[in-house]
Amino acid sequence: MTLKDLARKLGISPSTVSRALHNHPDISDRTKRLVMDAAENTVISRTRLPRA
């Protein structure tokens, strides 16, 4: 699963997923938890994760 797939599944943008995974301060704690929970239950292709 790619970052885009995870975003589509959660109904949020890929950039929001990326920011949540990188603990960006502008992302709410609720969204971070949502993304982290989904990511823990999903195998994300590391080759497709954006680089910070």
Helices and strands as residue ranges (DSSP letters): H 3-10, H 14-21, H 29-40, G 46-48
